[in-house]
Amino acid sequence: MDIFRKKQIDTTEFSDATGGGTLTPEVIYLQKEKYRQLENLLATLKKEERIIVLLKYTNDLSYEEIGNILDIPVHTVANKIHRAKNQLRKKVQQEKGGYFHEMF
């Protein structure tokens, strides 16, 4: 039992974007605004493209796994992700301002 007590455990402290340990109202607002903008962008995609993008980037699935789930060929998955990313990129470039505008 003493062995466990004496053993040092390395810990890493996580903090928010402000560098402090607490979330300020400003940081919370900016996070909510970022998610709102992302949801609006994703809503512009066709339903099947949106589903494929969400499976890929929120569930971290491979193209093969997505193809199996949706019963479509892998190259179709790749094409739809490519088209969706291009469409999102164009939409962001058309908008003035916003969180994602500075990325492109």
C-alpha positions in Angstrom: 0.0 0.0 0.0 2.8 2.4 0.8 4.2 1.8 -2.7 1.1 3.3 -4.2 1.2 6.3 -2.0 4.8 7.1 -2.7 4.4 6.7 -6.5 4.4 10.0 -8.2 1.8 10.5 -10.9 2.4 13.1 -13.5 -0.6 15.3 -14.0 -1.4 17.8 -16.7 -3.6 20.7 -16.0 -6.1 21.7 -18.7 -7.3 25.2 -19.1 -9.5 27.1 -21.4 -8.5 29.4 -24.3 -7.9 32.3 -21.9 -5.0 30.5 -20.3 -6.7 30.5 -16.9 -8.5 27.7 -15.2 -12.0 29.1 -15.4 -14.3 29.8 -18.3 -15.2 33.4 -18.5 -18.6 34.5 -19.9 -16.8 35.8 -23.0 -15.2 32.4 -23.7 -18.5 30.6 -23.1 -20.2 33.0 -25.5 -17.5 32.6 -28.2 -17.7 28.8 -27.9 -21.5 28.9 -28.3 -21.2 31.2 -31.3 -18.6 29.0 -32.9 -20.9 25.9 -32.6 -23.9 27.9 -33.8 -22.0 29.0 -36.9 -20.8 25.4 -37.5 -24.4 24.1 -37.2 -25.6 26.7 -39.7 -22.8 25.7 -42.2 -23.6 22.0 -41.8 -27.3 22.7 -42.4 -26.5 24.0 -45.9 -25.3 20.6 -46.9 -27.6 17.9 -48.4 -28.8 15.4 -45.8 -26.7 12.5 -47.0 -23.5 14.7 -47.2 -24.2 16.1 -43.8 -24.6 12.6 -42.4 -21.4 11.4 -44.0 -19.4 14.4 -42.8 -20.7 14.0 -39.2 -19.9 10.3 -39.3 -16.4 11.0 -40.5 -15.5 14.0 -38.2 -17.5 13.5 -35.1 -17.4 9.7 -34.9 -13.9 9.4 -36.5 -15.0 6.6 -38.8 -13.1 5.5 -41.8 -14.4 5.8 -45.4 -14.9 2.0 -45.4 -16.9 2.1 -42.1 -19.1 4.8 -43.4 -19.7 3.0 -46.7 -20.7 -0.1 -44.7 -23.1 1.8 -42.5 -24.8 3.6 -45.4 -24.4 0.7 -47.8 -22.6 2.8 -50.5 -19.2 2.4 -52.2 -16.1 3.8 -50.6 -15.4 6.0 -53.5 -18.9 7.6 -53.2 -18.1 8.4 -49.5 -14.8 10.0 -50.6 -16.5 12.0 -53.3 -19.3 13.2 -51.1 -16.9 14.3 -48.3 -14.8 16.1 -50.9 -17.8 17.9 -52.3 -19.1 18.8 -48.9 -15.8 20.3 -47.8 -15.6 22.3 -51.0 -19.2 23.5 -50.5 -18.4 24.5 -46.9 -15.2 26.3 -47.9 -17.1 28.3 -50.6 -19.9 29.2 -48.1 -17.3 30.4 -45.5 -15.5 32.5 -48.1 -18.8 34.1 -49.1 -19.6 35.1 -45.6 -18.0 38.2 -44.1 -16.6 37.7 -40.7 -17.4 34.9 -38.4 -15.3 32.3 -36.6 -14.5 30.2 -39.6 -13.9 33.0 -42.1 -10.3 33.5 -40.9 -9.5 29.9 -41.6 -9.5 30.3 -45.4 
